[in-house]
Amino acid sequence: MLETWLTRELRIEVPILGAPMGGRAGGELTGEVSKAGGLGLLGAARYATPQWVAEEAAVARRIGGRFGVGLMTWALDDDDTLLDAALAEEPVLVSLSFGDPAAYVPRVHAAGIPVVSQVNTLDDLRVAERAGVDLVIAQGGEAGGHTGQIGTLPLLQELLDATDLPVVAAGGIGTGRGLAAVIAAGAEGALIGTALLASPETIGPGYARERVVEAGSADTVYTSVFDQARSQPWPSRWGGRAIANEFTEAWHGAEGSEETLAEAYDPSDPDLGVVYAGEAVGLVHSARPAGEVVRNIAADAERLLRRFA
């Protein structure tokens, strides 16, 4: 029931991709997703280094064998060193998202690696098609971290009707019900991130996992204040969905200079640091191993789809 383009072309057991979450998806999380039958993607954020990519890729390879790497296209426009570092590790998939990937797709294809792009609008889809990507991810506004503002389901329907490329869904998918729903709609699978954020294999501060377990689906905010506080030059069209805390209550929608925000921000304090998470955070009730999360989502989705086969 779960055989799709994604499982056939990437030679994985279940149509689940682990989101390349910057600051959270290192080699251990990535490897465990792959070991469970999906495909984990390393989150090579703008501040990552080639050494980090090499070290974390080695961990992912040791645990799960095959893996992918996710890169931010707008950051590559300033420095494409991380793309070279990623290709050197021979991933089975490269994600080029948040910007026009046209300048980089030929290099990835020359290495024999398919390219996926997360898209947030129909215009984004057209940019990705012109660039020659192999598949796209319909990333809805429910997603954690940086994303667009169109809901996953409306966006997914729009893209499925507008392209012949394989489409994967992302945003708000945290259980087998979500995976079954998007596959029934015509998606080739799902990219999941928030559902994995409480897993012990994530990197980052321990309080982040605790906040994810405690938060409900109404406890997130779509904001750019954390980027401003950390001097992260994300293009203005992409805000980030994070768990609300004292920092967002004080500064989201308020007038504050980057200097003021930087002084108020404290990454070591759960009330003043950022925990990016999507609306599916309300579906995360405990800190479960990543492999268990992936296997359970897949098994529940298959059970549900069999009911309507």
Secondary structure by P-SEA (a helix, b strand, c coil): ccccaaaaaaccccccccccccccccaaaaaaaaaacbbbbbbccccccaaaaaaaaaaaaaccccbbbbbbaaaaaacaaaaaaaaaacccbbbbccccccccaaaaaaacbbbbbbbccaaaaaaaaaaccccccccccccccccccccaaaaaaaaaaccccbbbbbcccccaaaaaaaaaacccbbbbcccccccccccccaaaaaaaaacccccccccaaaaaaacccccccbbbbccccccccccccccccaaaaaaacccccccccccccccccccccccccaaaaaaaaaaaaaaaaaaac
